Amino acid sequence: MAMKYRAGYCDVCAENQKLERKSGNHVLHLILSIITLGWWVIIWILVAVSSEPWTCSKCGTKKVTVLR
């Protein structure tokens, strides 16, 4: 699993913080999709949809707002 980072506002810290979440390895899923002639895409979609929520890197809470 790879980590993704984004700027956001933490409700607990009451300030802008760096947010983080674990993300699937998309290169691996692409290779497996090619090897299985597209059948792995179903698994890839399920993994992408069920990704973890953003968390504050300072306090670890999930009560955050992602800034765009």
C-alpha positions as CSV (number, residue, x, y, z in Angstrom):
1,M,0.0,0.0,0.0
2,A,1.2,3.5,-0.9
3,M,0.5,6.6,1.2
4,K,-1.3,9.6,-0.4
5,Y,-1.0,13.1,1.1
6,R,-3.2,16.1,0.8
7,A,-3.8,19.4,2.6
8,G,-6.9,19.7,4.8
9,Y,-8.5,21.1,7.9
10,C,-8.5,19.0,11.1
11,D,-11.5,19.6,13.4
12,V,-9.6,18.3,16.4
13,C,-6.4,20.4,15.9
14,A,-8.5,23.3,14.6
15,E,-6.0,24.2,12.0
16,N,-4.8,23.2,8.5
17,Q,-2.8,20.0,8.5
18,K,-1.3,17.4,6.2
19,L,-3.8,14.6,5.7
20,E,-2.9,11.1,4.7
21,R,-4.5,7.8,3.7
22,K,-3.4,4.4,2.3
23,S,-4.0,3.8,-1.3
24,G,-3.7,0.7,-3.5
25,N,-0.9,0.0,-5.9
26,H,-2.4,1.0,-9.2
27,V,0.5,-0.2,-11.3
28,L,0.2,-3.7,-9.8
29,H,-3.5,-3.7,-10.5
30,L,-2.9,-2.6,-14.1
31,I,-0.4,-5.4,-14.6
32,L,-2.8,-8.0,-13.1
33,S,-5.6,-6.7,-15.3
34,I,-3.5,-7.2,-18.4
35,I,-2.4,-10.7,-17.4
36,T,-6.0,-11.8,-16.6
37,L,-7.4,-10.2,-19.8
38,G,-9.4,-7.6,-17.9
39,W,-10.9,-9.8,-15.2
40,W,-8.8,-8.2,-12.4
41,V,-10.5,-4.9,-13.1
42,I,-13.5,-6.0,-10.9
43,I,-11.1,-6.5,-7.9
44,W,-9.3,-3.2,-8.8
45,I,-12.6,-1.3,-8.6
46,L,-13.6,-2.9,-5.3
47,V,-10.2,-1.9,-3.8
48,A,-10.4,1.6,-5.1
49,V,-14.0,2.2,-3.8
50,S,-13.1,0.8,-0.3
51,S,-10.1,3.0,0.3
52,E,-9.5,4.3,3.8
53,P,-10.7,7.8,4.8
54,W,-8.3,10.7,5.2
55,T,-6.7,11.1,8.6
56,C,-4.8,14.0,10.2
57,S,-1.1,13.2,10.2
58,K,-0.6,15.1,13.5
59,C,-3.4,13.7,15.8
60,G,-4.7,10.7,13.7
61,T,-8.4,11.7,13.7
62,K,-10.7,11.1,10.8
63,K,-12.7,14.3,11.5
64,V,-11.1,16.3,8.7
65,T,-12.1,18.3,5.7
66,V,-10.1,17.9,2.5
67,L,-9.1,21.2,0.8
68,R,-9.2,21.2,-2.9
